[in-house]
Amino acid sequence: INDLKATIADMEKERDFYFGKLRNIELICQEKEGEGDPTLQRIVDILYATD
């Protein structure tokens, strides 16, 4: 059971790490939203895709 708890803790740490990266990307995209950059729009589309 302790091994499973440690695995869960590691997975949560990794999840939070990548969530933070995605959140930073989202903030950058929001800052630059009105510039009409098609690459930026593709990134936003990927971030908000529900698939």
mmCIF file as gemmi writes it, N, C-alpha and C atoms, coordinates in Angstrom:
data_model
loop_
_atom_site.group_PDB
_atom_site.id
_atom_site.type_symbol
_atom_site.label_atom_id
_atom_site.label_alt_id
_atom_site.label_comp_id
_atom_site.label_asym_id
_atom_site.label_entity_id
_atom_site.label_seq_id
_atom_site.pdbx_PDB_ins_code
_atom_site.Cartn_x
_atom_site.Cartn_y
_atom_site.Cartn_z
_atom_site.occupancy
_atom_site.B_iso_or_equiv
_atom_site.pdbx_formal_charge
_atom_site.auth_seq_id
_atom_site.auth_asym_id
_atom_site.pdbx_PDB_model_num
ATOM 1 N N . ILE Axp A 1 ? 0.834 -1.199 0 1 0 ? 1 A 1
ATOM 2 C CA . ILE Axp A 1 ? 0 0 0 1 0 ? 1 A 1
ATOM 3 C C . ILE Axp A 1 ? 0.87 1.252 0 1 0 ? 1 A 1
ATOM 4 N N . ASN Axp A 2 ? 1.968 1.229 0.748 1 0 ? 2 A 1
ATOM 5 C CA . ASN Axp A 2 ? 2.858 2.392 0.776 1 0 ? 2 A 1
ATOM 6 C C . ASN Axp A 2 ? 3.469 2.662 -0.591 1 0 ? 2 A 1
ATOM 7 N N . ASP Axp A 3 ? 3.757 1.59 -1.332 1 0 ? 3 A 1
ATOM 8 C CA . ASP Axp A 3 ? 4.281 1.763 -2.69 1 0 ? 3 A 1
ATOM 9 C C . ASP Axp A 3 ? 3.254 2.456 -3.573 1 0 ? 3 A 1
ATOM 10 N N . LEU Axp A 4 ? 1.996 2.081 -3.435 1 0 ? 4 A 1
ATOM 11 C CA . LEU Axp A 4 ? 0.937 2.711 -4.225 1 0 ? 4 A 1
ATOM 12 C C . LEU Axp A 4 ? 0.779 4.181 -3.855 1 0 ? 4 A 1
ATOM 13 N N . LYS Axp A 5 ? 0.865 4.489 -2.578 1 0 ? 5 A 1
ATOM 14 C CA . LYS Axp A 5 ? 0.776 5.884 -2.139 1 0 ? 5 A 1
ATOM 15 C C . LYS Axp A 5 ? 1.93 6.702 -2.703 1 0 ? 5 A 1
ATOM 16 N N . ALA Axp A 6 ? 3.115 6.131 -2.711 1 0 ? 6 A 1
ATOM 17 C CA . ALA Axp A 6 ? 4.281 6.823 -3.263 1 0 ? 6 A 1
ATOM 18 C C . ALA Axp A 6 ? 4.118 7.029 -4.763 1 0 ? 6 A 1
ATOM 19 N N . THR Axp A 7 ? 3.589 6.024 -5.445 1 0 ? 7 A 1
ATOM 20 C CA . THR Axp A 7 ? 3.354 6.143 -6.886 1 0 ? 7 A 1
ATOM 21 C C . THR Axp A 7 ? 2.333 7.231 -7.172 1 0 ? 7 A 1
ATOM 22 N N . ILE Axp A 8 ? 1.27 7.264 -6.395 1 0 ? 8 A 1
ATOM 23 C CA . ILE Axp A 8 ? 0.246 8.294 -6.571 1 0 ? 8 A 1
ATOM 24 C C . ILE Axp A 8 ? 0.837 9.678 -6.327 1 0 ? 8 A 1
ATOM 25 N N . ALA Axp A 9 ? 1.636 9.818 -5.296 1 0 ? 9 A 1
ATOM 26 C CA . ALA Axp A 9 ? 2.263 11.104 -4.993 1 0 ? 9 A 1
ATOM 27 C C . ALA Axp A 9 ? 3.163 11.549 -6.138 1 0 ? 9 A 1
ATOM 28 N N . ASP Axp A 10 ? 3.931 10.625 -6.698 1 0 ? 10 A 1
ATOM 29 C CA . ASP Axp A 10 ? 4.795 10.948 -7.837 1 0 ? 10 A 1
ATOM 30 C C . ASP Axp A 10 ? 3.972 11.373 -9.046 1 0 ? 10 A 1
ATOM 31 N N . MET Axp A 11 ? 2.887 10.661 -9.29 1 0 ? 11 A 1
ATOM 32 C CA . MET Axp A 11 ? 2.035 10.983 -10.437 1 0 ? 11 A 1
ATOM 33 C C . MET Axp A 11 ? 1.365 12.348 -10.253 1 0 ? 11 A 1
ATOM 34 N N . GLU Axp A 12 ? 0.948 12.66 -9.034 1 0 ? 12 A 1
ATOM 35 C CA . GLU Axp A 12 ? 0.34 13.962 -8.769 1 0 ? 12 A 1
ATOM 36 C C . GLU Axp A 12 ? 1.36 15.086 -8.938 1 0 ? 12 A 1
ATOM 37 N N . LYS Axp A 13 ? 2.58 14.839 -8.514 1 0 ? 13 A 1
ATOM 38 C CA . LYS Axp A 13 ? 3.642 15.836 -8.678 1 0 ? 13 A 1
ATOM 39 C C . LYS Axp A 13 ? 3.901 16.092 -10.162 1 0 ? 13 A 1
ATOM 40 N N . GLU Axp A 14 ? 3.968 15.027 -10.952 1 0 ? 14 A 1
ATOM 41 C CA . GLU Axp A 14 ? 4.182 15.163 -12.392 1 0 ? 14 A 1
ATOM 42 C C . GLU Axp A 14 ? 3.002 15.872 -13.055 1 0 ? 14 A 1
ATOM 43 N N . ARG Axp A 15 ? 1.787 15.511 -12.655 1 0 ? 15 A 1
ATOM 44 C CA . ARG Axp A 15 ? 0.585 16.161 -13.192 1 0 ? 15 A 1
ATOM 45 C C . ARG Axp A 15 ? 0.63 17.659 -12.923 1 0 ? 15 A 1
ATOM 46 N N . ASP Axp A 16 ? 0.944 18.035 -11.692 1 0 ? 16 A 1
ATOM 47 C CA . ASP Axp A 16 ? 0.987 19.445 -11.323 1 0 ? 16 A 1
ATOM 48 C C . ASP Axp A 16 ? 2.076 20.189 -12.087 1 0 ? 16 A 1
ATOM 49 N N . PHE Axp A 17 ? 3.202 19.531 -12.315 1 0 ? 17 A 1
ATOM 50 C CA . PHE Axp A 17 ? 4.3 20.125 -13.073 1 0 ? 17 A 1
ATOM 51 C C . PHE Axp A 17 ? 3.85 20.476 -14.491 1 0 ? 17 A 1
ATOM 52 N N . TYR Axp A 18 ? 3.232 19.516 -15.175 1 0 ? 18 A 1
ATOM 53 C CA . TYR Axp A 18 ? 2.8 19.76 -16.55 1 0 ? 18 A 1
ATOM 54 C C . TYR Axp A 18 ? 1.602 20.69 -16.616 1 0 ? 18 A 1
ATOM 55 N N . PHE Axp A 19 ? 0.725 20.641 -15.621 1 0 ? 19 A 1
ATOM 56 C CA . PHE Axp A 19 ? -0.388 21.577 -15.581 1 0 ? 19 A 1
ATOM 57 C C . PHE Axp A 19 ? 0.135 23.004 -15.467 1 0 ? 19 A 1
ATOM 58 N N . GLY Axp A 20 ? 1.149 23.214 -14.637 1 0 ? 20 A 1
ATOM 59 C CA . GLY Axp A 20 ? 1.746 24.535 -14.495 1 0 ? 20 A 1
ATOM 60 C C . GLY Axp A 20 ? 2.338 25.04 -15.801 1 0 ? 20 A 1
ATOM 61 N N . LYS Axp A 21 ? 2.98 24.155 -16.533 1 0 ? 21 A 1
ATOM 62 C CA . LYS Axp A 21 ? 3.534 24.544 -17.837 1 0 ? 21 A 1
ATOM 63 C C . LYS Axp A 21 ? 2.42 24.948 -18.803 1 0 ? 21 A 1
ATOM 64 N N . LEU Axp A 22 ? 1.363 24.145 -18.846 1 0 ? 22 A 1
ATOM 65 C CA . LEU Axp A 22 ? 0.242 24.469 -19.728 1 0 ? 22 A 1
ATOM 66 C C . LEU Axp A 22 ? -0.425 25.778 -19.317 1 0 ? 22 A 1
ATOM 67 N N . ARG Axp A 23 ? -0.523 26.014 -18.028 1 0 ? 23 A 1
ATOM 68 C CA . ARG Axp A 23 ? -1.121 27.259 -17.54 1 0 ? 23 A 1
ATOM 69 C C . ARG Axp A 23 ? -0.276 28.452 -17.968 1 0 ? 23 A 1
ATOM 70 N N . ASN Axp A 24 ? 1.04 28.342 -17.89 1 0 ? 24 A 1
ATOM 71 C CA . ASN Axp A 24 ? 1.916 29.427 -18.331 1 0 ? 24 A 1
ATOM 72 C C . ASN Axp A 24 ? 1.758 29.688 -19.823 1 0 ? 24 A 1
ATOM 73 N N . ILE Axp A 25 ? 1.649 28.63 -20.612 1 0 ? 25 A 1
ATOM 74 C CA . ILE Axp A 25 ? 1.432 28.786 -22.052 1 0 ? 25 A 1
ATOM 75 C C . ILE Axp A 25 ? 0.104 29.489 -22.299 1 0 ? 25 A 1
ATOM 76 N N . GLU Axp A 26 ? -0.925 29.093 -21.559 1 0 ? 26 A 1
ATOM 77 C CA . GLU Axp A 26 ? -2.238 29.72 -21.703 1 0 ? 26 A 1
ATOM 78 C C . GLU Axp A 26 ? -2.166 31.218 -21.403 1 0 ? 26 A 1
ATOM 79 N N . LEU Axp A 27 ? -1.453 31.595 -20.36 1 0 ? 27 A 1
ATOM 80 C CA . LEU Axp A 27 ? -1.336 33.01 -20.005 1 0 ? 27 A 1
ATOM 81 C C . LEU Axp A 27 ? -0.614 33.801 -21.09 1 0 ? 27 A 1
ATOM 82 N N . ILE Axp A 28 ? 0.431 33.234 -21.65 1 0 ? 28 A 1
ATOM 83 C CA . ILE Axp A 28 ? 1.151 33.895 -22.743 1 0 ? 28 A 1
ATOM 84 C C . ILE Axp A 28 ? 0.225 34.078 -23.938 1 0 ? 28 A 1
ATOM 85 N N . CYS Axp A 29 ? -0.535 33.053 -24.258 1 0 ? 29 A 1
ATOM 86 C CA . CYS Axp A 29 ? -1.467 33.131 -25.383 1 0 ? 29 A 1
ATOM 87 C C . CYS Axp A 29 ? -2.52 34.204 -25.144 1 0 ? 29 A 1
ATOM 88 N N . GLN Axp A 30 ? -3.004 34.312 -23.922 1 0 ? 30 A 1
ATOM 89 C CA . GLN Axp A 30 ? -4.008 35.324 -23.609 1 0 ? 30 A 1
ATOM 90 C C . GLN Axp A 30 ? -3.427 36.727 -23.724 1 0 ? 30 A 1
ATOM 91 N N . GLU Axp A 31 ? -2.17 36.898 -23.34 1 0 ? 31 A 1
ATOM 92 C CA . GLU Axp A 31 ? -1.517 38.204 -23.448 1 0 ? 31 A 1
ATOM 93 C C . GLU Axp A 31 ? -1.383 38.643 -24.899 1 0 ? 31 A 1
ATOM 94 N N . LYS Axp A 32 ? -1.13 37.689 -25.791 1 0 ? 32 A 1
ATOM 95 C CA . LYS Axp A 32 ? -0.863 37.993 -27.199 1 0 ? 32 A 1
ATOM 96 C C . LYS Axp A 32 ? -2.084 37.771 -28.092 1 0 ? 32 A 1
ATOM 97 N N . GLU Axp A 33 ? -3.249 37.562 -27.489 1 0 ? 33 A 1
ATOM 98 C CA . GLU Axp A 33 ? -4.436 37.117 -28.218 1 0 ? 33 A 1
ATOM 99 C C . GLU Axp A 33 ? -4.831 38.017 -29.39 1 0 ? 33 A 1
ATOM 100 N N . GLY Axp A 34 ? -4.741 39.317 -29.26 1 0 ? 34 A 1
ATOM 101 C CA . GLY Axp A 34 ? -5.222 40.215 -30.294 1 0 ? 34 A 1
ATOM 102 C C . GLY Axp A 34 ? -4.268 40.441 -31.45 1 0 ? 34 A 1
ATOM 103 N N . GLU Axp A 35 ? -3.152 39.773 -31.483 1 0 ? 35 A 1
ATOM 104 C CA . GLU Axp A 35 ? -2.131 40.036 -32.496 1 0 ? 35 A 1
ATOM 105 C C . GLU Axp A 35 ? -2.373 39.316 -33.814 1 0 ? 35 A 1
ATOM 106 N N . GLY Axp A 36 ? -3.31 38.393 -33.85 1 0 ? 36 A 1
ATOM 107 C CA . GLY Axp A 36 ? -3.661 37.714 -35.094 1 0 ? 36 A 1
ATOM 108 C C . GLY Axp A 36 ? -2.627 36.718 -35.597 1 0 ? 36 A 1
ATOM 109 N N . ASP Axp A 37 ? -1.802 36.206 -34.734 1 0 ? 37 A 1
ATOM 110 C CA . ASP Axp A 37 ? -0.785 35.224 -35.115 1 0 ? 37 A 1
ATOM 111 C C . ASP Axp A 37 ? -1.448 33.857 -35.306 1 0 ? 37 A 1
ATOM 112 N N . PRO Axp A 38 ? -1.382 33.285 -36.522 1 0 ? 38 A 1
ATOM 113 C CA . PRO Axp A 38 ? -2.052 32 -36.758 1 0 ? 38 A 1
ATOM 114 C C . PRO Axp A 38 ? -1.461 30.844 -35.942 1 0 ? 38 A 1
ATOM 115 N N . THR Axp A 39 ? -0.165 30.882 -35.683 1 0 ? 39 A 1
ATOM 116 C CA . THR Axp A 39 ? 0.441 29.832 -34.86 1 0 ? 39 A 1
ATOM 117 C C . THR Axp A 39 ? -0.093 29.911 -33.434 1 0 ? 39 A 1
ATOM 118 N N . LEU Axp A 40 ? -0.19 31.104 -32.933 1 0 ? 40 A 1
ATOM 119 C CA . LEU Axp A 40 ? -0.739 31.307 -31.598 1 0 ? 40 A 1
ATOM 120 C C . LEU Axp A 40 ? -2.18 30.808 -31.526 1 0 ? 40 A 1
ATOM 121 N N . GLN Axp A 41 ? -2.949 31.062 -32.558 1 0 ? 41 A 1
ATOM 122 C CA . GLN Axp A 41 ? -4.333 30.593 -32.585 1 0 ? 41 A 1
ATOM 123 C C . GLN Axp A 41 ? -4.401 29.07 -32.593 1 0 ? 41 A 1
ATOM 124 N N . ARG Axp A 42 ? -3.498 28.426 -33.3 1 0 ? 42 A 1
ATOM 125 C CA . ARG Axp A 42 ? -3.463 26.952 -33.299 1 0 ? 42 A 1
ATOM 126 C C . ARG Axp A 42 ? -3.146 26.416 -31.908 1 0 ? 42 A 1
ATOM 127 N N . ILE Axp A 43 ? -2.231 27.082 -31.219 1 0 ? 43 A 1
ATOM 128 C CA . ILE Axp A 43 ? -1.892 26.668 -29.853 1 0 ? 43 A 1
ATOM 129 C C . ILE Axp A 43 ? -3.109 26.801 -28.947 1 0 ? 43 A 1
ATOM 130 N N . VAL Axp A 44 ? -3.816 27.92 -29.041 1 0 ? 44 A 1
ATOM 131 C CA . VAL Axp A 44 ? -5.026 28.13 -28.239 1 0 ? 44 A 1
ATOM 132 C C . VAL Axp A 44 ? -6.066 27.065 -28.565 1 0 ? 44 A 1
ATOM 133 N N . ASP Axp A 45 ? -6.229 26.757 -29.833 1 0 ? 45 A 1
ATOM 134 C CA . ASP Axp A 45 ? -7.192 25.725 -30.234 1 0 ? 45 A 1
ATOM 135 C C . ASP Axp A 45 ? -6.841 24.375 -29.604 1 0 ? 45 A 1
ATOM 136 N N . ILE Axp A 46 ? -5.564 24.056 -29.57 1 0 ? 46 A 1
ATOM 137 C CA . ILE Axp A 46 ? -5.128 22.793 -28.96 1 0 ? 46 A 1
ATOM 138 C C . ILE Axp A 46 ? -5.384 22.815 -27.451 1 0 ? 46 A 1
ATOM 139 N N . LEU Axp A 47 ? -5.07 23.93 -26.81 1 0 ? 47 A 1
ATOM 140 C CA . LEU Axp A 47 ? -5.259 24.017 -25.363 1 0 ? 47 A 1
ATOM 141 C C . LEU Axp A 47 ? -6.714 23.838 -24.955 1 0 ? 47 A 1
ATOM 142 N N . TYR Axp A 48 ? -7.627 24.367 -25.769 1 0 ? 48 A 1
ATOM 143 C CA . TYR Axp A 48 ? -9.042 24.337 -25.396 1 0 ? 48 A 1
ATOM 144 C C . TYR Axp A 48 ? -9.824 23.212 -26.056 1 0 ? 48 A 1
ATOM 145 N N . ALA Axp A 49 ? -9.161 22.355 -26.801 1 0 ? 49 A 1
ATOM 146 C CA . ALA Axp A 49 ? -9.851 21.215 -27.417 1 0 ? 49 A 1
ATOM 147 C C . ALA Axp A 49 ? -10.349 20.279 -26.321 1 0 ? 49 A 1
ATOM 148 N N . THR Axp A 50 ? -11.536 19.747 -26.506 1 0 ? 50 A 1
ATOM 149 C CA . THR Axp A 50 ? -12.125 18.858 -25.494 1 0 ? 50 A 1
ATOM 150 C C . THR Axp A 50 ? -11.975 17.396 -25.865 1 0 ? 50 A 1
ATOM 151 N N . ASP Axp A 51 ? -11.29 17.108 -26.911 1 0 ? 51 A 1
ATOM 152 C CA . ASP Axp A 51 ? -11.122 15.734 -27.394 1 0 ? 51 A 1
ATOM 153 C C . ASP Axp A 51 ? -10.011 15.023 -26.703 1 0 ? 51 A 1
